[in-house]
Amino acid sequence: CVCARFGARHPQNPCMTELILLRHGETEWNRELRFQGQVDVPLNATGHAQAQRLAQRLAGEPIDHLVSSDLSRARQTADPFARQVQASRGIGLDVDAALREQAFGRIDGMRVEDIKRDHADVWAGWTQFQSDYVVPDGESTRQFHTRVMAALWQLVASHPGRTLAVVTHGGVLDMVFRTARGLGLEGPRQSAIPNAGISRVRMQDGVVELLQWADTAHLEGMPAQPVYDQQRLART
């Protein structure tokens, strides 16, 4: 296997790449249950504290590459850990716009109650959770899934057999979870995706293997997180 030339960390399968998937920390818009989408929202104070906890939890992890969505909430979450790996291993932080959240177009940045009032037709369409429904000026779940998985497979191809940390968004993680579990793209989200949670997958040859999901042990004692429940939102 050519991966052996890169000093692979998985001797049982030297071409298998492990991804440590990290959702960004909390923002004020998370608290308000806004559709953040691709609006560049910064972390709030809790989010910055979560990012510090995340860096402490990941200290000592054998990271070979660190990449983040280019949006502020992801980059700010990555920064404390990036400083650690830069100091200890000389690894810098790369950014990739392909790891952004889904684009919600016309309703990006809006609260649920405002969408219902001002864009009732869009709300009715979104709550059907159909893979090809497109919010005006946004992207469908299918388009989003294609973008996300292409970006992750490109990372895997560029770093075969290595361990990568990827700081990204809840929707991106939902696409990974659905792919790993073979759930398809229809219907509401079926997994918990907490802010600053840690999930792990292995990827090779078109297969995504789920190792760990939504670990938040490092956030013990912090304020309770807002709950984004798509099924509940669709019923309200």
VEXDREN-2710 file (C-alpha; in Angstrom, 1 decimal):
% VEXDREN-2710
k/r/px/py/pz
1/CYS/0.0/0.0/0.0
2/VAL/1.4/3.4/-0.9
3/CYS/0.1/4.8/2.4
4/ALA/3.1/3.1/4.1
5/ARG/5.3/5.8/2.7
6/PHE/3.6/8.4/4.8
7/GLY/4.2/6.7/8.2
8/ALA/0.6/5.6/8.6
9/ARG/-0.8/5.3/12.2
10/HIS/-3.2/2.4/11.5
11/PRO/-0.9/-0.6/10.8
12/GLN/-3.9/-3.0/10.7
13/ASN/-5.1/-1.0/7.6
14/PRO/-2.4/1.5/6.7
15/CYS/-4.6/3.4/4.2
16/MET/-7.4/4.1/6.7
17/THR/-7.7/7.8/7.7
18/GLU/-9.2/8.8/11.0
19/LEU/-11.1/12.0/11.3
20/ILE/-11.7/13.7/14.7
21/LEU/-14.8/15.8/13.9
22/LEU/-15.4/18.8/16.2
23/ARG/-18.5/21.0/16.1
24/HIS/-17.9/24.7/16.8
25/GLY/-18.6/26.2/20.2
26/GLU/-21.7/28.1/21.2
27/THR/-22.8/31.4/19.6
28/GLU/-25.6/33.7/20.7
29/TRP/-27.5/32.6/17.6
30/ASN/-27.4/29.0/18.9
31/ARG/-29.1/30.2/22.0
32/GLU/-31.8/31.9/19.9
33/LEU/-32.2/28.9/17.6
34/ARG/-31.5/30.9/14.5
35/PHE/-30.7/29.4/11.2
36/GLN/-27.0/30.5/11.2
37/GLY/-26.2/28.9/7.9
38/GLN/-23.3/30.7/6.3
39/VAL/-23.6/34.0/8.2
40/ASP/-20.3/34.7/9.9
41/VAL/-21.3/34.6/13.5
42/PRO/-18.6/34.6/16.3
43/LEU/-18.6/32.5/19.4
44/ASN/-20.1/33.9/22.6
45/ALA/-18.3/33.7/26.0
46/THR/-19.5/30.2/26.6
47/GLY/-18.3/29.2/23.1
48/HIS/-14.8/30.5/23.8
49/ALA/-14.8/28.6/27.1
50/GLN/-15.9/25.4/25.3
51/ALA/-13.1/25.9/22.8
52/GLN/-10.6/26.0/25.7
53/ARG/-12.0/22.8/27.2
54/LEU/-11.8/21.2/23.8
55/ALA/-8.1/22.1/23.4
56/GLN/-7.4/20.7/26.9
57/ARG/-9.3/17.4/26.0
58/LEU/-7.4/17.0/22.8
59/ALA/-3.9/17.7/24.2
60/GLY/-1.7/14.8/23.3
61/GLU/-3.8/13.5/20.5
62/PRO/-1.6/12.4/17.6
63/ILE/-2.9/14.9/15.1
64/ASP/-1.2/15.1/11.7
65/HIS/-3.4/17.8/10.1
66/LEU/-5.8/20.4/11.4
67/VAL/-8.5/22.0/9.2
68/SER/-11.5/24.2/9.9
69/SER/-14.4/25.8/8.1
70/ASP/-13.5/29.3/7.2
71/LEU/-16.4/30.8/9.3
72/SER/-15.5/32.6/12.5
73/ARG/-17.3/30.3/14.9
74/ALA/-15.3/27.3/13.6
75/ARG/-12.0/29.1/13.4
76/GLN/-12.3/30.5/16.9
77/THR/-13.1/27.1/18.2
78/ALA/-10.0/25.7/16.4
79/ASP/-7.7/28.5/17.6
80/PRO/-6.8/27.2/21.1
81/PHE/-6.0/23.7/19.8
82/ALA/-4.2/25.1/16.8
83/ARG/-1.9/27.1/19.1
84/GLN/-1.1/23.8/20.9
85/VAL/-0.3/21.8/17.8
86/GLN/1.6/24.6/16.3
87/ALA/3.8/24.9/19.3
88/SER/4.3/21.2/19.9
89/ARG/4.4/19.8/16.4
90/GLY/4.7/22.7/14.0
91/ILE/1.2/22.0/12.5
92/GLY/-0.7/25.0/11.2
93/LEU/-4.4/25.5/10.8
94/ASP/-5.8/25.2/7.3
95/VAL/-9.3/26.6/6.4
96/ASP/-11.7/25.3/3.8
97/ALA/-14.9/27.0/2.8
98/ALA/-16.3/23.6/1.6
99/LEU/-16.7/22.7/5.3
100/ARG/-19.2/25.5/5.9
101/GLU/-22.7/25.0/7.2
102/GLN/-25.5/24.5/4.7
103/ALA/-26.6/27.6/2.9
104/PHE/-30.1/28.6/3.9
105/GLY/-30.3/31.5/1.5
106/ARG/-33.3/33.7/2.2
107/ILE/-33.7/32.5/5.8
108/ASP/-30.0/32.6/6.8
109/GLY/-29.8/34.3/10.2
110/MET/-33.5/34.2/10.9
111/ARG/-35.3/32.9/14.0
112/VAL/-37.9/30.2/13.6
113/GLU/-40.8/32.5/14.6
114/ASP/-39.7/35.1/12.1
115/ILE/-39.4/32.5/9.3
116/LYS/-42.9/31.3/10.1
117/ARG/-44.3/34.8/9.9
118/ASP/-42.4/36.2/7.0
119/HIS/-41.7/33.2/4.9
120/ALA/-44.4/30.7/5.7
121/ASP/-44.0/28.9/2.3
122/VAL/-40.3/28.4/2.9
123/TRP/-41.0/27.1/6.4
124/ALA/-43.6/24.6/5.1
125/GLY/-41.1/23.4/2.5
126/TRP/-38.2/23.0/4.9
127/THR/-40.2/21.1/7.4
128/GLN/-40.9/18.4/4.8
129/PHE/-37.2/17.5/5.1
130/GLN/-37.0/16.4/1.5
131/SER/-33.5/16.0/0.1
132/ASP/-34.0/18.1/-3.0
133/TYR/-35.9/21.0/-1.5
134/VAL/-34.0/24.3/-1.9
135/VAL/-34.6/27.4/0.2
136/PRO/-34.5/30.3/-2.3
137/ASP/-30.9/31.3/-2.8
138/GLY/-29.7/28.4/-0.6
139/GLU/-28.7/24.8/-1.3
140/SER/-30.6/21.5/-1.0
141/THR/-29.7/18.8/1.5
142/ARG/-28.5/16.7/-1.5
143/GLN/-26.3/19.5/-2.8
144/PHE/-25.0/20.1/0.7
145/HIS/-24.2/16.4/1.2
146/THR/-22.3/16.3/-2.1
147/ARG/-20.2/19.3/-1.1
148/VAL/-19.4/18.1/2.4
149/MET/-18.5/14.5/1.5
150/ALA/-16.4/15.6/-1.5
151/ALA/-14.4/17.9/0.8
152/LEU/-13.9/15.1/3.4
153/TRP/-12.9/12.6/0.8
154/GLN/-10.4/15.1/-0.6
155/LEU/-8.9/15.4/2.8
156/VAL/-8.7/11.7/3.1
157/ALA/-7.0/11.4/-0.3
158/SER/-4.5/14.1/0.6
159/HIS/-3.6/12.5/4.0
160/PRO/-3.9/8.7/3.7
161/GLY/-3.5/6.7/6.8
162/ARG/-3.2/9.8/9.0
163/THR/-5.2/11.4/11.9
164/LEU/-7.0/14.6/11.0
165/ALA/-8.9/17.1/13.2
166/VAL/-11.8/18.8/11.4
167/VAL/-13.6/21.8/13.0
168/THR/-16.9/22.3/11.4
169/HIS/-20.7/22.7/11.8
170/GLY/-23.7/20.7/13.0
171/GLY/-25.2/20.2/9.5
172/VAL/-21.8/18.9/8.2
173/LEU/-21.7/16.4/11.0
174/ASP/-25.3/15.4/10.3
175/MET/-24.2/14.6/6.7
176/VAL/-21.4/12.4/8.0
177/PHE/-23.6/10.6/10.5
178/ARG/-26.2/9.9/7.8
179/THR/-23.5/8.6/5.5
180/ALA/-22.0/6.3/8.1
181/ARG/-25.3/4.9/9.2
182/GLY/-26.8/4.6/5.7
183/LEU/-29.8/6.7/6.7
184/GLY/-30.3/8.6/3.4
185/LEU/-31.0/12.3/3.2
186/GLU/-34.7/12.5/3.8
187/GLY/-36.2/13.3/7.1
188/PRO/-35.1/15.3/10.2
189/ARG/-31.8/14.9/12.0
190/GLN/-31.5/11.7/13.9
191/SER/-28.4/12.3/16.0
192/ALA/-27.3/14.6/18.8
193/ILE/-24.7/17.2/17.7
194/PRO/-23.7/19.3/20.6
195/ASN/-21.5/22.4/20.5
196/ALA/-17.8/21.5/21.0
197/GLY/-18.7/17.8/20.9
198/ILE/-16.1/15.3/19.7
199/SER/-17.0/12.6/17.1
200/ARG/-14.6/10.2/15.4
201/VAL/-14.8/8.3/12.1
202/ARG/-12.5/6.3/9.9
203/MET/-12.8/6.6/6.1
204/GLN/-11.4/4.5/3.3
205/ASP/-12.6/3.3/-0.1
206/GLY/-16.0/5.0/0.1
207/VAL/-16.7/3.6/3.5
208/VAL/-17.3/5.8/6.6
209/GLU/-16.9/3.9/9.9
210/LEU/-18.4/5.5/13.0
211/LEU/-16.1/5.2/16.0
212/GLN/-17.5/7.7/18.5
213/TRP/-20.3/10.3/18.4
214/ALA/-21.1/13.5/20.3
215/ASP/-18.7/13.1/23.3
216/THR/-19.0/16.0/25.7
217/ALA/-17.3/14.7/28.8
218/HIS/-14.8/17.6/28.6
219/LEU/-17.8/20.1/29.0
220/GLU/-19.0/18.8/32.4
221/GLY/-20.1/21.5/34.7
222/MET/-20.7/24.1/31.9
223/PRO/-24.1/25.7/31.2
224/ALA/-26.7/23.4/29.5
225/GLN/-26.7/23.7/25.8
226/PRO/-29.6/24.9/23.6
227/VAL/-31.4/21.9/22.0
228/TYR/-31.8/22.0/18.3
229/ASP/-34.5/19.3/17.6
230/GLN/-35.7/19.4/14.0
231/GLN/-38.7/17.1/14.7
232/ARG/-39.9/19.3/17.5
233/LEU/-39.4/22.5/15.5
234/ALA/-41.4/21.1/12.7
235/ARG/-44.3/20.4/15.0
236/THR/-44.4/23.8/16.6
END
